[in-house]
Amino acid sequence: MKINNITVFGAGIWGSVIAQHLAQKGYQVRLWEYNEQLLNVLKTMGRHPNIPNFKLHDNLRLTGNVTEAVQDTDLIIFVISSKAIRSFCREQLKPLLNGRVVPVISASKGIEDKTFKTICEIIEEELPQLKEKVLAFSGPSFALEVAQKVPTKIMLAGTDTQLTAELARVLNGDPIIVVPATDRRGVEYGGGIKNVLAIGCGVIDGIGDGANTKAALITQALEEMNDIIVSQGGQTGTVYSLAGFGDAILTGMSAISRNRRLGEKLGAGLSLEEAKKEVGTIAEGVNSVQSVYDIARQNNLHTPIIDAIWQLVCQGQKPHVLLHAMGFINRGNK
C-alpha cells in the first residue's frame, strides 16, 4: 500500500498538529475544516491561532470542501467531534466515496449514546466497505506538547495487523512513537472513559482537595474502567496501557486538560452550561458520560465514581457526591 495523499478532517488543535506532523514527513496533506471563521484565519495567517509559533507547512493545503478534501486521498484521519461522526459519514462521505476503500484512522474519542458503539464501529457501520480498514489512534498526547516536539507515545489499534503496522510507519516520526495494538475496542473505550474520569479529577481540584484525594480517585476509577472495558470485550492489559492508565494520568492530572478544567469548574459550583462556556473548547468527556454510565448499569457493574460523575454532569448534583462515592462521607458539602 502506497500513501502519498492524506486527508485530515478537523482543523482544531489536535487535527492541525497531526496534519502538520504528516506534512513535515513529506506527505501531501489536505486539512478540512467546517468552521469558516477558523478556516479563513488559517488561510489568511498561515498559522493556527491557538498554537504558539505554528506556521503551516507548505505540504499542507486547507479546504472547507469535502469533495476536494477526499479527492485522490490514500488515507483519511478523523479529528472531529465524536457526536458528528455518524452524520458526517452518512451524509458527506458515503456518496463521495461511493464504495471506494480508503483506510481510516480515528483520532476522535467517545462512545455513542444508546448503541455504545465506538467511533471506529460507527464509521464501519456507515461505510461498510471499510470493514477492518478503520483504526483507533489514542494515548497520552496533548496536542500543544506534540506541536512543541515533546516526545510522545500513542497507540494505533486495528483488527488487521498488517495494515496497522503499515499505518504505524506512516504516523511514526519525531516526536511521536506509534505503538501498534490489536485490542481496538479496548483502546477506544479507554479513550472515552478516561475523559469521563478526568472530569472527576477536575471536580476534586475545584472542591479544593489535593493530590492525595486525586490519586485515590484515579486508583478507584481505573478499577471501574477495567470492569467496563472487559464487559465490552476489551482486555485488561489495555486498561494499563498508554490508551488507558497512561491517558488517564495525563488527562486527569494536567492543568491544560479540557476535561479536567471542566470538572474543576463543576467542583467550584458552576453549572454544566457555565462550565462549558468558561472552558470554551469541546470537552469530549461530556459526550461520553451518559453512555459510560448506561453501560455500567446495563451490565450491573459496581461503578460509584462513574455514577457520581454522571450525577454531577447529567443531573446537576453538587460536587460532594463524588467525595461520598469515594467514602469521604463528611467532606465537601458544596
C-alpha positions in Angstrom: 0.0 0.0 0.0 1.4 3.3 -1.1 0.3 6.5 0.7 1.1 10.0 -0.7 -2.1 12.0 -0.2 -3.7 12.2 3.3 -6.9 13.9 4.4 -7.4 15.2 7.9 -10.9 16.2 8.9 -10.9 18.8 11.6 -8.5 21.8 12.0 -8.8 22.1 15.7 -5.6 22.0 17.7 -5.1 18.2 17.5 -6.2 17.9 13.9 -3.8 20.7 12.8 -0.9 19.2 14.8 -1.5 15.7 13.2 -1.7 17.3 9.7 1.4 19.3 10.3 3.3 16.3 11.6 2.4 14.3 8.4 3.2 17.3 6.1 6.6 17.6 7.7 7.2 13.9 7.0 6.7 14.7 3.3 3.1 13.7 2.7 0.7 15.8 0.8 -2.0 16.7 3.4 -5.4 18.3 2.9 -6.7 19.7 6.1 -10.5 20.2 6.1 -12.4 22.5 8.5 -16.2 23.2 8.6 -15.8 26.4 10.7 -15.5 29.2 8.1 -14.1 31.7 10.6 -11.3 29.3 11.7 -10.6 28.3 8.1 -10.3 31.9 7.0 -7.9 32.7 9.9 -5.7 29.7 8.9 -5.7 30.7 5.3 -5.0 34.4 6.0 -2.4 34.0 8.7 -0.8 30.7 7.6 -0.7 29.9 11.3 -3.0 28.4 13.9 -4.5 31.0 16.2 -4.4 28.6 19.2 -1.0 27.1 18.8 2.1 29.2 19.6 4.7 29.5 16.8 2.8 27.2 14.5 3.4 28.1 10.8 1.6 25.8 8.5 3.8 23.6 6.3 4.0 24.0 2.5 2.8 20.4 2.1 -0.5 21.3 3.9 -3.5 22.5 1.9 -6.5 24.0 3.6 -10.1 23.4 2.4 -13.7 23.6 3.5 -14.9 21.5 0.6 -15.3 17.8 1.5 -15.2 16.7 -2.2 -11.8 18.4 -2.6 -10.6 17.0 0.7 -11.1 13.4 -0.3 -10.1 13.6 -4.0 -7.4 11.0 -4.7 -6.8 10.5 -1.0 -4.9 7.4 0.3 -5.8 7.8 3.9 -8.5 9.6 6.0 -8.0 10.8 9.5 -10.9 11.9 11.7 -10.3 14.6 14.3 -13.8 16.0 14.6 -16.3 15.8 17.4 -17.5 12.3 18.2 -21.1 13.5 18.1 -20.7 14.5 14.4 -19.0 11.3 13.1 -22.1 9.3 12.2 -23.9 12.0 10.3 -20.7 13.2 8.6 -20.0 9.7 7.3 -23.6 9.1 6.2 -24.3 12.5 4.6 -21.0 13.7 3.4 -18.5 10.8 2.9 -20.7 7.9 1.8 -21.9 9.5 -1.5 -18.4 10.8 -2.3 -16.5 7.5 -1.6 -19.3 5.6 -3.4 -17.9 2.2 -2.2 -14.3 3.2 -2.6 -12.0 1.6 0.0 -9.7 4.0 1.9 -8.1 3.3 5.2 -9.4 5.5 8.0 -7.8 6.5 11.4 -10.0 7.9 14.1 -8.2 10.3 16.5 -11.7 11.3 17.9 -12.7 9.9 21.2 -16.1 8.9 22.5 -18.8 6.3 22.9 -22.2 6.7 21.2 -25.3 7.0 23.4 -27.7 4.1 23.5 -25.7 1.9 20.9 -22.5 2.0 22.9 -20.6 1.8 19.7 -17.1 3.2 19.4 -16.1 5.7 16.7 -14.4 3.1 14.6 -17.6 0.9 14.8 -19.7 3.9 13.8 -17.5 4.6 10.7 -17.6 0.9 9.7 -21.4 0.8 10.1 -21.9 3.9 7.9 -19.2 2.9 5.4 -19.4 -0.9 5.4 -16.8 -1.2 2.6 -14.2 -0.1 5.2 -14.7 -3.1 7.5 -11.3 -3.9 9.1 -9.8 -0.8 7.5 -10.6 1.6 10.4 -8.1 2.1 13.2 -8.1 4.0 16.5 -5.3 6.4 17.4 -5.3 7.1 21.2 -2.9 7.7 24.0 -1.4 10.4 26.3 -0.9 13.2 23.8 -1.6 16.8 24.5 -1.6 18.4 21.1 0.3 21.6 22.2 3.1 19.4 23.6 3.3 17.4 20.3 3.5 20.8 18.5 6.4 21.7 20.6 8.2 18.4 19.8 7.7 16.9 23.2 8.4 13.1 23.0 5.1 11.3 22.9 3.9 7.6 22.6 0.5 6.9 21.1 -1.3 3.6 20.4 -2.7 2.7 16.9 -5.1 -0.2 17.2 -6.7 -2.1 14.4 -8.1 -5.5 13.5 -5.8 -6.0 10.5 -2.3 -6.4 11.9 -0.5 -5.8 8.6 -2.5 -2.6 7.9 -1.9 -1.4 11.5 1.9 -1.9 11.1 1.9 0.0 7.7 -0.1 2.9 9.1 2.0 3.0 12.2 5.0 3.6 10.0 3.2 6.5 8.3 2.5 8.2 11.6 5.7 7.3 13.4 8.3 10.0 13.5 9.8 12.7 15.8 8.3 13.5 18.3 5.7 10.6 18.0 6.4 6.9 18.6 3.4 4.8 17.5 2.7 1.6 19.4 0.7 -0.9 17.3 -2.1 -2.8 19.1 -4.9 -5.3 18.3 -7.4 -4.5 21.0 -9.2 -1.7 19.1 -12.3 -1.9 21.2 -10.4 -1.7 24.5 -8.3 1.2 23.2 -11.4 3.2 22.1 -13.2 2.5 25.3 -10.2 3.6 27.3 -10.0 6.9 25.3 -13.7 7.5 26.0 -13.8 6.6 29.7 -10.6 8.4 30.7 -12.2 11.7 29.6 -15.1 11.0 32.0 -12.6 10.2 34.8 -10.7 13.4 34.0 -13.8 15.4 34.8 -13.9 13.7 38.2 -10.2 14.7 38.8 -11.1 18.3 38.0 -14.0 18.2 40.4 -11.5 17.3 43.2 -9.4 20.3 42.2 -12.5 22.5 42.1 -13.5 21.4 45.6 -10.1 22.3 46.8 -8.8 18.9 47.9 -5.3 17.8 47.0 -3.2 15.2 45.2 -3.8 12.6 47.9 -7.5 12.6 47.1 -7.0 12.7 43.3 -4.6 9.7 43.4 -7.2 7.7 45.4 -9.8 8.7 42.8 -7.7 7.6 39.8 -6.9 4.3 41.5 -10.5 3.5 42.2 -11.6 4.8 38.8 -9.2 2.5 36.9 -10.8 -0.5 38.5 -14.1 0.7 37.2 -12.6 1.4 33.8 -11.3 -2.2 33.7 -14.7 -3.7 34.6 -16.4 -1.7 31.8 -13.8 -2.4 29.2 -13.8 -6.2 30.0 -17.6 -6.2 29.9 -17.4 -4.8 26.4 -14.9 -7.4 25.1 -11.7 -5.4 25.7 -8.6 -6.6 27.5 -7.3 -5.8 31.0 -3.9 -5.2 29.5 -5.3 -2.3 27.5 -6.5 -0.7 30.7 -3.0 -0.5 32.0 -1.5 0.6 28.6 -0.9 4.1 27.1 -4.6 4.2 26.0 -5.9 3.6 29.5 -3.8 4.3 32.5 -1.3 6.5 30.6 -4.0 8.7 29.1 -6.0 8.8 32.4 -2.9 10.1 34.3 -2.3 12.8 31.6 -5.8 14.0 31.3 -6.7 13.8 34.9 -3.6 15.4 36.4 -2.6 18.2 33.9 -3.8 21.8 34.2 -4.3 22.1 30.5 -6.7 19.2 30.1 -10.1 20.4 28.9 -12.0 17.7 30.6 -10.2 18.3 33.9 -10.8 22.0 33.6 -14.5 21.4 33.0 -14.6 19.2 36.1 -12.8 21.9 38.1 -15.5 24.4 37.2 -18.2 22.0 38.3 -16.3 21.3 41.5 -16.3 25.1 42.2 -20.1 25.1 42.0 -20.7 26.2 38.4 -23.5 24.6 36.3 -22.6 22.4 33.4 -23.5 25.2 30.9 -21.5 27.7 32.8 -18.5 25.3 33.0 -18.7 24.6 29.2 -18.8 28.3 28.4 -15.7 29.0 30.6 -13.7 26.1 29.2 -14.6 27.3 25.6 -13.4 24.3 23.6 -15.1 20.9 23.4 -14.6 18.6 26.4 -15.3 15.2 24.9 -15.9 13.6 28.3 -19.3 15.4 28.5 -20.4 13.5 25.4 -19.4 10.1 26.9 -20.7 10.4 30.5 -24.2 9.1 29.7 -23.1 6.2 27.6 -20.4 5.1 30.0 -23.0 5.3 32.9 -25.6 3.3 30.9 -23.1 0.6 30.0 -22.2 0.1 33.7 -25.9 -0.1 34.6 -26.8 -2.5 31.8 -24.0 -4.8 33.0 -24.8 -4.4 36.7 -21.3 -3.1 37.4 -20.2 -1.5 40.7 -19.1 1.9 39.5 -19.5 4.5 42.2 -17.1 7.0 40.6 -18.8 6.9 37.2 -22.2 7.1 38.9 -21.2 10.2 40.8 -19.7 11.9 37.7 -23.0 11.1 35.9 -25.0 12.7 38.8 -22.8 15.8 38.6 -22.9 16.2 34.8 -26.3 14.9 33.8 -28.4 15.6 36.9 -26.8 18.7 38.2 -25.9 17.3 41.6 -23.4 19.1 43.9 -19.7 18.2 43.9 -19.9 16.4 47.3 -21.5 13.3 45.6 -18.0 12.4 44.2 -16.4 12.5 47.6 -19.2 10.5 49.1 -18.7 7.9 46.3 -15.1 7.6 47.5 -16.2 7.0 51.1 -15.4 10.6 52.4 -18.9 10.9 53.9 -18.4 14.1 55.9 -16.4 16.0 53.3 -17.2 18.5 50.6 -20.7 19.7 51.1 -20.7 22.4 48.4 
